[in-house]
């Protein structure tokens, strides 16, 4: 179900909220981003090169000695 967002004291939904809703789950184990539009709701594929089709991204960040950052499954492999 798509939630309508209203300004306090009004009864009309904001026009910007009618087109697209984005939800971000920053979980302690996995994270994901989902969108809902007029056609339905779906999770977006992650940026994890180890599993490019997966919508779940492990909530792991690795920072190397040189400052390079790696996220997801690749970060889990380095830890």
Buried (B, 14 or more C-beta within 10 A) or exposed (E): EEEEEEEEEEEEEEEEEEEEBEEEEEEEEBBBBBEBEEEEEEBEBBEBEBBEEBBBBBBBEBEEEEEEEBBBBBBBEEE
